[in-house]
């Protein structure tokens, strides 16, 4: 059975790429669009539960628009769902990403000018002019210190994730305003230019090389449980977005393993090492 999270098909349309694999009355090629909202929920159904989130600058393929909802597939990880149609705009070729935990876009290149919108780490922007302390983008003027060129990826995903310590836990969250365990892994790897699926079960299947259960772990390794994933920040420490702390937090590795098992969520199912 196909995974509906990765299958661009609903009861109205099916992606043309699936012709011959799925019977449907209407196949469509889809059209590219960009996310204009700072953060938008990617939902399992129109007005339904949040699966994931998309940030400004993300690219999607739009297969259908109906009653204010757009049926889309995210270009970055292939995740399929519904977004508020009002959040869509034209596509752009971004030049920079927000590398700080969060920032603001201002009306003028002046920190005392009105702030237009708050932007999360990972937001991709087109910089059209550099005014020194600020750069100009379609959303407003953003502090230069809060951006990095997309052409220069980060080299330590754990260091990226550490900027989000204290961020509130949010199921399906992908931003500095709320994030979950798989969102923390994805946002960190994206900053490093590493493709990463959206949910922890997908990440467990796709990321890294499997370590033996008794192999020593090191910074940058990943530990998986059923429904959960955590960064190894040091040989004896985890960094993860978790419900126990309701935040992105550090937790001693062995204590976390024992706690998760004791609460009924089982043992570690995989230890993975990413290539560097």
N, C-alpha and C positions, 0 to 999 in steps of 0.2 A: 504494500500500500504506500502511495506517495505521501510525503510529509507536507501537509497543507501550508506549513510555515515557509516552504521553499517552492511551492507549486502555484504559479500564477493562473489559477482557474477558480471561477465561482459559478453560480447558477445563471449568470448573465453572459459572461465572456470567458474565453480561454486564450492564452497566449499562442500566437501562430507557431512558435517553436515547439509546441506540444502536439501539433497536428500529426495524426497517425498513432499517437499514444493515448489520447483521450477523445472520446466521442463528444461532440458539442455542436450546437446549431450555429455558433458564431465564434470565429477565430479572429483575433486582432493582432496587429504588429505592436501596437502601443506607441506612445510618444514620450520623449524625454522631457522632464520638468525638474526644476530646482525647488528646494525647501527654502521659503522666505521667512518663516517664523523662527524665532530664536530656538524653540524646542517644540516639537509636535509629537503627540502620541501616535504610534503605529498600532492599530487595533485589530483584533481578531475578526470583528464584524462592525458594520456601521453603528457607531455609538456604543460599541461593546467594550470588552475588557482590553486593557493595554497589554500588548505583547512586548514591545520595545519602544524606543523613541528615536527620532531623527533630529539632527541639529541643522541650523541654517548653513547653507552651502552644500548639503547632501544632494545627490542626484538620484532620481527615481524614474522608472518607466511607468507611465500611466496607461492602464489598460481600459479603464472605464470611469465615467463620472456619472453619478446618479444621486439626486436628492441631497446635494451638498457634500457628498462623500466621494473620494477618489480611491479606486482600487489600484494599488501600486506594488512595485517590487523595487527594493533598495538596490542601487548599483554596487554598493560596497560589499554587502554580504549576502545578497539574494533574498533577504527576508521579505515576505509578502504580507500585505495587510491593507487596512483602510486608514486614510488620513483625511482630516478636514480639508475640503477642496480649497478653502480660502488660504491655506498655508502654502499653496503651490504658486510658483512663478517661473520665470525663464531660467534656463541653465546658464551658468557662468563658469569660467575657468579660474579657480581660486589660485592665489599666489601665496597666501599666508594662512596659518592656523593659530588659534588662540592657544598659547602654551601655558599661560597662568591658570590658576584654578578657575578664575572667572574675571571678567572685565566688563566695562561699559562702553557703549558707543555714544558720543556726545554730539550736541548740535554744532559745536564749533571746536577748534583745536585749543580748548581751554578747559581745565578740570572744574572750573566754576560755572561753566555753561550747562544748560539742561542736559541731563542724560536721557537718551532716547530709549535704550534697551539694554538689558543685562545679557551677556553672552557667556556661555560655558566654555571651559576647556574643550578643545576639539572642534570648535566652530571654524569653518573655512571661509575666508574672506578674499575679496578682490581688492588689492591696494592700488589705488589710482594715482596717489600723490603722497610724498613724504614731506611733512612739515617739521621734521626734527623730533620733537617730543611726541607728536601724534602723526598718524597716517590717516589718509582719507579713504573711506570705503563707502559702498552704497548705503550702508546702515548708519553711517555717521563717522565721527573722528574717534579713533581708538588709540590708546597709549601704545607707542612703539615697543615699550618694554614688555608688553603682554603678548607679543606675537613672535612667531618664528617663521622663516620661509618654509613652505612645503617641500621645497627642493632639498632642505637640510633636515632629515629626520632625526629624532632623538635616538640615543644609543642605549638607554637603560629603561626598559618598560617599568621596572619597579620604582625607579625614581619618579617617573611620570605619575604612577599610581599613588605614590606617597604625598603628592601635592593635594590629594583629595581626602586625606585623613580628616575625619570629623564630618564629612559629607553625610547628610541623612540617608538612611536606607530607604529605597523606593523600589518596589517590585516592578520590574521592566524598565527601570530608569537607566538613562545613558548620559546623564549630565552632572555638572557640579551642583545642581539644585536638588538632586536626588538620584541615587544610583544603586544597582544591585550587583551581585557577585560577578555575573558574566559581563555586565556593563563595565565594571572596573577592569576586567581583563581586556575587553575589546577596545576601550578608549586608550589604554596604555599601549597596546600593540599598534593601534592606528597611528599614534604619534611617532612610532618607530618605523612606519611604512610596512608593517607586517599584516597581511590579510588575516581576518579573524571572524569566525561565525558569531552569531548573536547570542545563542543560548548555551548554557553550560554543557548540556548533553552533546550538542554539536561540537563544541570546543574540545570536549574529551575525545571525540572520535577523530578530530582533525589536527590537533596541535601537538607538535613535538614528538620526541622519541620516548617510548615507555621505559621507565626505570624499574629495576627489581624492587619488590616490596621492602627489602632491607637495605637498599642502597642509600648512602648518605645523600642528603639534598643540599642544594646551594641556592644562593640568591638568584632569582629569575626562574626557578622551577615552579611548576604548577601541581597542586594537589586537588584531586577530584573526589567528590562523593556523589551519590545519587541526588541530583538537584542542586549541587553546590560546587564552587571552585574557589581556590585561594592561591594567592601569590606566596611563595617563600621569599621573605625579605632578608633572612639570615638563617644559618643552619638550624637554629632553634626557635625561629619566629615566623609567624604568618602575618600577612596583610590581606584583609578581605572585607568586603561589604557584607554584613551579616545581621540577622534579626536579633541575635543575642545582645549585641551592642546597639542595634538600630542605627548603625553608622558604619563608615569605613574605619576600621580599627586594627591595631596590632593585637596579636594574641599569641602567647607561647604555644609552639607547635604541638608538643605532646599534650598539653592541657586542652587544646582545641580538639584534638583527635578524641580524647577521652570524653569531653563534654558532648560532642556531636554524637558519639556512639551512645552515651547515656541517655540522651534525649530521644533516642529511637530512630535516628537517621543513618545508622549503619557505619561501616568502616570505610576507610579510604578505598576507592575503587580503581584509582590509577594515579601514578606519579609520572609526570612528564617533564622532559628537558627540552627547551627550545634551542635551536641552533643559533649560533652567534656569528 
